[in-house]
């Protein structure tokens, strides 16, 4: 039996350290602002073309008075290999 292993990959991270900017925006506005930044990346085009289901994470504790936003998804073996060949950057945290 072949296991359908999934690989969780971070497609985009954004660090917002302007606390007053975070407080002034609704969670929905924060999401769309980060989504707009993600749309400017080559990873976005690849994700869109491969119909990848995206997930969202906010880490408020990461920097104290700010937030780190992470857009990630689970890839199958074929997608993971293709993504790694296209976007892997040595010494960068991406998985």
C-alpha positions in Angstrom: 0.0 0.0 0.0 1.4 3.4 -1.0 1.1 6.1 1.6 -0.2 9.5 0.3 2.3 11.6 2.3 1.7 15.3 2.6 4.3 18.0 3.0 3.4 21.2 4.8 5.1 24.2 3.1 5.1 27.9 4.0 4.3 29.8 0.9 4.5 33.3 2.4 5.3 34.9 5.7 4.8 38.5 6.6 6.0 40.2 9.8 4.0 43.2 11.0 5.8 45.0 13.8 3.8 48.2 13.8 1.4 47.5 16.7 -0.8 50.5 16.1 -1.2 49.4 12.5 -2.4 45.9 13.7 -4.8 47.3 16.3 -6.4 49.8 13.8 -7.3 47.1 11.3 -10.0 44.4 11.6 -8.8 40.7 11.3 -10.5 40.6 7.9 -8.5 43.7 6.7 -5.3 42.2 8.1 -5.9 39.0 6.1 -6.6 40.8 2.8 -3.6 43.1 3.2 -1.3 40.0 3.6 -3.2 38.2 0.8 -2.5 41.2 -1.5 1.2 41.0 -0.7 1.2 37.3 -1.4 -0.4 37.8 -4.8 2.8 39.7 -5.8 5.0 36.6 -5.5 5.8 33.9 -8.0 4.7 31.4 -5.4 1.2 32.7 -5.7 1.0 32.0 -9.4 2.3 28.5 -8.8 -0.2 27.9 -6.0 -3.1 29.3 -8.1 -2.1 27.2 -11.2 -1.9 24.0 -9.1 -5.2 24.5 -7.2 -3.5 24.3 -3.8 -5.8 24.7 -0.8 -4.3 27.4 1.4 -4.3 27.8 5.1 -3.7 30.8 7.4 -1.9 31.2 10.7 -1.3 34.3 12.8 1.3 34.3 15.5 0.8 37.1 18.0 3.3 35.9 20.5 6.2 35.7 18.0 7.5 39.3 18.5 5.5 40.6 21.4 3.9 43.8 20.0 3.4 42.6 16.5 2.3 39.6 14.4 3.7 37.1 12.0 1.3 35.9 9.3 1.9 32.6 7.6 0.2 31.3 4.4 0.8 27.6 4.0 -0.5 24.5 2.5 -0.1 20.7 2.2 1.5 19.3 -0.9 1.6 15.8 -2.2 4.9 14.2 -3.2 4.8 15.4 -6.9 3.7 19.0 -5.9 6.4 19.1 -3.2 9.1 18.1 -5.6 8.1 20.6 -8.2 7.7 23.4 -5.6 11.1 22.6 -4.1 12.8 22.6 -7.5 11.2 26.0 -8.3 11.4 27.9 -5.1 13.9 26.3 -2.7 16.4 28.9 -1.3 19.4 27.6 0.5 19.6 28.6 4.2 16.0 29.9 4.3 13.3 28.4 6.5 10.5 27.3 4.2 9.1 24.0 5.4 
